[in-house]
């Protein structure tokens, strides 16, 4: 059960409080969901009616000062809210007696005057009694009444309090005579429902709930289109109710079928279907072997010896096998060299066995020549192709793929001008976007040749390029040559 408070309405002699009380249960496994929903709604409705009876009868939770106002409603809900619960919502308004008495609350008053403690100037008060205005008063005289005490607090304030509470606190009198003579009471009691009427109302409500649940269950199990839904309503207005076997083919399909080959009349097992759409005899001419004699060549008697046809015997095959790869000694190294000259590598002949060791030809370098180039003041990183002065603000535009394995050992730079004294000039050799080693020309350095050594290896496919940065706040020295040495 969950109680949601609503509005609070002050009314003459009473206060009204509105509530929404939810009675619900979480789903549990059951074969027939409609049975479960009907059971939960029935149980929750009885709980709601028990709460209404408690308010009306004033048994335990409520006394007879609490009454129902207006008509209470019970609204079933099925699989609602975030927990997917089922139950009912009871909406009711409770009335509680309230006499609006302020006598239980101390009230302090301060009026400007002499000896009441106030220091302000006197003011005139117009008293209104029973809706009639009296003359303007300059002095307010307070007189105690029955069960009313007046106390001067001595600081310009007066406290008025009640000793009996609740407007005098008088008890109600008793009812004399016979109960049959209390017509007003009888008329009032007649406005309340009897126990039989409440029971009948509950039974009627339960019957209606059962009927709704039955209708819902029957509706869920009805597969004969109870709402008479049409194919247009479900977006299938152009679909015909035709079995697959009776569906016609489209015009496009028929056109495509018309262009197909008609039925082919079968030939014989010794024929084949030729490209001109005719059956032809399958013989050696048909397969391009018209000049081949159908002769058994396993014996020499079936072969006619001629200039271009020789029968090789097993003995002949043995002789040929023995001759293959045999050095008869009639050739020398000099004679072979004269017939098929062999070149040398660095003066080393290719004759003989073993490996030929090729000595290093020295360091090789990629170089940048020309009139040179400069970098702007505070240039940031600039990316340069390693073979030329081509540069870019994006590194991937200037990276060069190594064609073979090598090891870089040195960066060499020649400048033809003085580097600005406000910052250094830095050259960094990079592999695959990662710094390897750098050459730094100091701020204020004169023109000259500068080198920096390091070592890193690359394999074929690695990406190589220069990164150059001018840290000076003025234009860099002119760069006439830039090289990367490798082995």
C-alpha positions in Angstrom: 0.0 0.0 0.0 1.2 3.5 -0.8 -0.5 6.8 0.3 -0.1 9.9 -1.7 -1.3 13.1 0.1 -3.3 15.5 -2.0 -4.8 18.9 -1.1 -5.8 20.3 2.4 -8.9 22.5 2.3 -9.9 24.7 5.3 -13.7 24.8 5.7 -16.2 26.2 8.3 -15.8 24.0 11.4 -13.6 21.4 9.7 -10.6 20.6 7.6 -10.7 18.4 4.5 -7.7 16.2 3.5 -7.6 14.4 0.2 -5.6 11.2 -0.5 -4.8 8.7 -3.2 -4.2 5.3 -1.7 -2.7 2.7 -3.9 -3.2 -1.0 -3.2 -1.1 -3.2 -5.5 0.9 -6.4 -5.9 3.9 -7.4 -8.1 3.4 -10.0 -10.8 4.2 -13.6 -10.1 4.4 -16.7 -12.3 1.0 -18.0 -13.4 -0.2 -19.8 -16.5 -3.1 -17.5 -17.2 -2.2 -13.8 -16.8 -5.8 -12.7 -16.8 -6.6 -15.0 -13.8 -3.8 -13.3 -11.9 -4.9 -9.8 -12.8 -8.5 -10.6 -11.8 -7.3 -12.1 -8.5 -5.1 -9.1 -7.6 -7.8 -6.5 -8.5 -10.3 -8.4 -6.4 -8.0 -8.6 -3.4 -6.9 -5.0 -3.6 -10.5 -3.8 -3.9 -11.4 -5.6 -0.7 -8.5 -3.9 1.1 -9.7 -0.5 -0.2 -13.2 -1.3 1.0 -11.8 -2.3 4.4 -10.2 1.1 4.7 -13.4 2.9 3.8 -15.3 0.8 6.4 -12.7 1.7 9.0 -13.1 5.4 8.4 -16.9 5.2 8.5 -17.1 2.9 11.5 -14.3 4.5 13.5 -13.1 1.2 14.8 -9.3 1.3 15.3 -7.4 3.8 13.2 -9.9 6.6 13.1 -12.4 8.1 15.7 -15.8 9.4 14.9 -14.4 13.0 14.4 -13.0 11.7 11.0 -15.6 11.3 8.3 -15.6 10.6 4.6 -16.5 13.6 2.4 -18.2 13.1 -0.9 -17.9 9.9 -2.9 -14.8 7.7 -2.8 -13.7 6.0 -6.1 -11.8 2.8 -6.7 -9.9 2.7 -10.1 -8.3 -0.6 -11.1 -5.0 -0.5 -13.0 -3.2 -3.4 -14.8 0.6 -3.7 -15.1 1.3 -0.1 -14.5 4.2 2.0 -13.0 7.8 1.2 -13.3 7.5 -2.1 -11.3 4.7 -3.3 -13.6 2.2 -3.8 -10.8 -1.5 -4.5 -10.7 -4.1 -3.2 -8.3 -6.5 -0.3 -7.5 -6.2 3.4 -6.6 -8.6 4.5 -3.9 -9.3 8.3 -4.0 -11.0 9.6 -0.8 -11.4 12.9 1.1 -11.5 12.9 5.0 -13.2 15.6 7.0 -11.8 16.4 10.5 -13.6 18.7 13.0 -11.8 22.0 13.6 -13.2 24.8 15.8 -10.8 27.5 14.5 -10.2 28.6 18.1 -7.2 30.8 18.7 -7.6 30.8 22.5 -5.0 28.2 23.0 -2.3 30.4 21.3 -0.8 33.2 23.4 -1.4 36.6 21.7 0.8 39.6 22.5 -0.4 43.2 21.7 1.7 46.4 21.9 -0.2 49.8 21.6 1.7 53.1 21.8 0.9 54.7 25.1 2.1 55.6 28.6 2.8 52.9 31.0 2.3 49.8 28.9 5.9 49.7 27.9 5.5 51.2 24.4 7.3 54.3 23.3 5.4 55.3 20.1 2.9 58.0 19.7 -0.7 57.3 20.5 -2.9 55.9 17.8 -6.7 55.9 17.4 -8.5 52.6 17.2 -11.9 52.1 15.6 -13.6 49.1 17.3 -16.1 47.1 15.4 -18.7 45.1 17.4 -21.1 42.7 15.7 -20.4 44.4 12.4 -21.0 48.0 13.7 -18.2 50.6 13.9 -17.9 52.4 17.2 -16.2 55.7 17.9 -12.5 56.2 17.6 -10.8 55.0 20.8 -7.5 56.3 22.1 -7.4 53.8 24.9 -8.0 50.1 24.6 -9.4 48.7 27.8 -9.2 44.9 28.0 -11.6 43.1 30.4 -11.3 39.5 31.5 -14.2 37.2 30.8 -15.2 33.7 31.7 -12.2 31.4 31.3 -10.2 34.3 29.8 -7.1 35.7 31.6 -5.4 39.0 30.7 -1.7 39.5 31.7 0.3 42.8 31.3 3.8 41.7 30.5 5.2 45.1 31.5 7.0 45.8 28.2 4.1 47.2 26.2 2.6 43.7 25.5 -0.5 42.0 26.9 -1.0 38.2 26.9 -4.6 36.9 26.5 -5.1 33.2 27.3 -8.0 30.8 27.8 -8.2 28.5 30.8 -11.0 26.3 29.5 -9.8 25.8 25.9 -11.8 25.2 22.8 -14.2 28.1 23.2 -15.0 27.4 26.9 -14.6 23.7 27.1 -18.2 23.0 28.0 -19.3 19.3 27.8 -22.1 18.3 25.5 -25.4 17.5 27.2 -27.0 14.1 27.1 -29.9 13.1 24.8 -33.1 12.7 26.7 -36.2 10.7 25.8 -36.5 7.9 23.3 -34.2 7.5 20.3 -37.3 7.4 18.1 -38.0 11.0 19.1 -34.6 12.2 17.9 -35.7 13.1 14.4 -32.7 15.2 13.4 -30.4 12.4 14.5 -32.4 9.8 12.7 -32.5 11.9 9.5 -28.7 12.3 9.8 -28.1 8.6 10.3 -30.4 7.8 7.4 -27.9 9.5 5.1 -25.2 6.8 5.9 -25.2 3.5 4.1 -26.2 0.4 6.0 -24.0 -2.6 6.4 -26.3 -4.5 4.0 -26.0 -1.7 1.4 -22.2 -1.7 1.7 -22.1 -5.5 1.3 -24.4 -5.3 -1.7 -22.2 -2.5 -3.2 -19.1 -4.6 -2.7 -20.7 -7.7 -4.2 -21.9 -5.6 -7.2 -18.4 -4.1 -7.6 -16.8 -7.5 -7.4 -19.2 -8.9 -10.0 -18.4 -6.0 -12.3 -14.7 -6.5 -11.8 -15.0 -10.3 -12.6 -17.0 -9.4 -15.7 -14.3 -6.9 -16.9 -11.6 -9.5 -16.2 -13.6 -12.2 -18.1 -14.1 -9.8 -21.0 -10.4 -9.0 -21.0 -9.4 -12.7 -20.9 -11.9 -13.5 -23.7 -10.7 -10.6 -25.8 -7.0 -11.6 -25.4 -7.7 -15.2 -26.5 -10.0 -14.1 -29.4 -8.0 -14.7 -32.7 -10.9 -14.0 -35.1 -10.2 -10.3 -35.5 -12.8 -9.0 -33.0 -12.1 -5.3 -34.0 -12.6 -6.1 -37.7 -9.2 -4.6 -38.5 -8.7 -4.2 -42.3 -5.5 -4.6 -44.3 -5.6 -0.9 -45.1 -5.4 -0.1 -41.4 -2.2 -2.1 -41.0 -0.5 -0.7 -44.1 -1.1 -3.7 -46.4 -3.8 -2.2 -48.7 -2.0 -3.3 -51.9 -1.5 -6.9 -50.8 -3.9 -9.6 -52.1 -4.8 -12.6 -50.0 -3.4 -15.1 -52.5 -1.5 -18.4 -51.8 2.1 -18.7 -52.9 1.1 -21.3 -55.5 -1.5 -19.0 -57.1 0.6 -15.8 -57.1 1.1 -14.4 -60.6 4.5 -13.2 -61.8 5.2 -9.5 -62.5 5.5 -8.0 -65.9 9.2 -7.5 -65.4 9.7 -11.2 -64.5 7.7 -12.3 -67.6 9.8 -10.1 -69.9 13.0 -11.6 -68.5 11.6 -15.1 -69.0 10.7 -14.4 -72.6 14.4 -13.6 -73.3 15.5 -17.0 -72.0 16.4 -20.0 -74.3 13.5 -22.2 -75.2 13.5 -25.9 -74.4 16.5 -27.7 -76.0 15.8 -31.0 -77.9 18.1 -33.7 -76.5 20.9 -35.2 -78.6 22.7 -38.5 -78.3 25.4 -39.6 -75.9 28.1 -39.3 -78.6 27.2 -35.6 -79.4 27.9 -32.3 -77.7 26.0 -29.0 -77.9 28.0 -26.5 -79.8 28.1 -22.7 -79.5 25.9 -22.3 -82.7 23.2 -24.1 -80.7 23.5 -27.4 -82.6 24.4 -30.9 -81.6 27.7 -32.2 -83.2 29.5 -35.5 -83.1 32.1 -35.7 -80.4 35.3 -37.0 -82.0 39.1 -36.2 -82.1 38.6 -33.4 -84.6 36.0 -31.8 -82.4 38.6 -31.5 -79.6 41.4 -30.3 -81.9 43.3 -33.7 -82.3 42.4 -34.5 -85.9 46.0 -35.4 -86.9 46.6 -37.7 -84.0 46.6 -41.5 -84.9 44.8 -43.7 -82.5 47.7 -46.1 -82.1 49.0 -48.1 -79.1 52.6 -46.8 -78.5 53.4 -49.3 -75.8 55.3 -51.5 -78.4 57.7 -50.5 -81.2 55.7 -52.6 -83.7 53.0 -50.0 -83.7 55.3 -47.0 -84.5 56.7 -46.3 -87.9 60.2 -45.0 -87.6 61.0 -41.7 -89.4 63.3 -38.7 -89.2 61.0 -36.9 -86.8 59.8 -40.0 -85.0 62.1 -42.2 -83.0 61.2 -44.9 -80.6 63.4 -44.7 -77.4 64.1 -48.0 -75.7 64.8 -48.6 -72.1 68.5 -49.0 -72.9 68.4 -45.6 -74.6 66.9 -44.0 -71.5 69.6 -45.5 -69.3 72.3 -44.1 -71.5 70.7 -40.6 -71.5 70.4 -40.8 -67.7 74.1 -41.6 -67.4 75.1 -38.7 -69.6 73.1 -36.0 -67.6 75.4 -33.8 -65.5 78.6 -35.9 -66.3 81.8 -33.8 -66.8 83.7 -35.6 -69.6 86.8 -33.5 -69.0 86.8 -31.8 -72.3 86.2 -28.3 -70.8 88.5 -26.1 -68.6 87.8 -23.1 -66.5 89.4 -20.9 -69.1 87.4 -22.4 -71.9 84.2 -22.0 -70.0 85.1 -18.4 -69.1 85.7 -17.7 -72.8 82.4 -19.2 -73.8 80.3 -17.5 -71.1 82.3 -14.6 -69.4 81.5 -13.9 -65.8 81.6 -10.4 -64.2 83.3 -9.5 -60.9 82.1 -7.6 -57.9 84.7 -5.1 -56.5 87.4 -7.2 -58.3 86.1 -10.5 -56.8 85.2 -13.2 -59.3 81.9 -15.0 -59.2 83.7 -18.3 -59.8 84.3 -20.8 -57.0 82.3 -21.6 -53.9 81.4 -19.9 -50.7 80.1 -16.3 -50.0 81.5 -13.1 -51.5 81.9 -10.5 -48.8 81.3 -7.0 -50.2 83.1 -4.3 -48.3 81.2 -1.2 -47.2 81.3 1.5 -49.8 81.2 4.2 -47.1 78.5 6.3 -45.6 75.7 7.5 -47.8 73.5 10.5 -47.2 70.3 12.2 -48.2 71.1 15.9 -48.8 69.3 19.2 -49.4 71.0 21.6 -51.8 70.1 24.9 -53.5 70.0 28.5 -52.4 68.8 27.3 -48.9 65.8 28.1 -46.8 64.9 29.8 -43.6 62.2 29.3 -40.8 60.0 32.0 -39.6 60.3 33.5 -36.1 58.9 31.1 -33.4 58.0 28.8 -36.3 56.9 25.9 -34.2 57.5 22.4 -35.6 57.9 22.2 -39.4 58.2 18.8 -41.2 60.7 18.3 -44.0 61.1 15.6 -46.6 64.5 14.0 -45.9 65.7 14.1 -49.6 64.6 17.7 -50.4 63.6 21.0 -48.9 59.9 20.3 -49.3 58.1 21.0 -46.0 54.6 20.9 -44.5 52.7 21.7 -41.4 51.5 18.1 -41.4 54.1 15.3 -40.8 52.4 12.6 -42.8 52.8 14.8 -46.0 56.6 14.6 -45.9 57.4 11.1 -44.5 59.6 8.9 -46.8 59.4 5.1 -46.6 62.9 3.4 -46.3 63.6 1.1 -49.3 66.0 -1.2 -47.3 67.5 -1.7 -43.9 70.0 0.9 -42.8 71.5 2.6 -39.7 71.5 6.4 -39.4 74.5 7.8 -37.6 74.8 11.6 -38.2 72.9 14.8 -38.9 74.9 17.5 -40.8 73.8 21.1 -41.3 75.6 24.0 -43.1 74.3 27.5 -42.5 75.2 30.7 -44.4 74.0 33.2 -41.9 74.0 33.9 -38.2 71.3 32.3 -36.0 69.3 35.0 -34.0 70.5 35.5 -30.5 66.9 35.1 -29.2 66.7 31.4 -29.6 68.1 28.1 -30.9 67.6 26.3 -34.2 66.8 22.5 -33.7 67.0 19.7 -36.3 65.5 16.3 -35.2 65.6 13.1 -37.2 62.4 11.0 -36.7 61.4 7.4 -37.4 57.7 6.5 -37.6 56.7 9.8 -36.0 59.1 9.4 -33.0 62.2 11.6 -32.3 65.5 9.6 -32.6 68.3 12.2 -32.1 68.8 15.9 -32.7 71.3 18.7 -33.7 70.9 22.0 -31.9 72.5 25.2 -33.3 72.9 27.6 -30.4 71.4 31.1 -30.2 73.7 33.7 -31.9 75.8 30.9 -33.6 77.7 32.1 -36.7 77.5 30.6 -40.1 79.2 27.2 -40.5 78.9 23.4 -40.6 77.4 21.7 -37.6 77.1 18.0 -36.9 75.4 15.7 -34.3 75.9 12.0 -34.0 73.6 9.2 -32.9 72.5 5.8 -34.0 69.2 4.2 -34.8 68.3 1.4 -37.3 65.4 1.2 -39.7 64.0 -1.6 -41.8 62.3 -1.4 -45.2 59.0 0.4 -44.9 59.9 2.6 -41.8 58.9 6.3 -42.3 61.8 8.8 -42.0 61.7 12.7 -42.0 63.2 15.8 -40.4 61.5 18.0 -37.8 62.9 21.6 -37.6 61.9 24.2 -35.1 63.1 27.9 -34.8 62.9 28.9 -31.2 64.1 32.5 -31.9 61.8 35.4 -32.1 63.4 36.4 -35.3 63.9 34.6 -38.7 66.3 31.7 -38.6 69.8 31.5 -40.2 69.8 30.4 -43.8 70.0 26.6 -44.1 72.2 25.8 -47.2 72.7 22.1 -46.7 70.9 19.4 -44.6 71.9 15.8 -44.6 71.3 12.5 -42.8 74.1 10.0 -42.9 73.4 6.3 -42.9 75.2 3.0 -43.4 
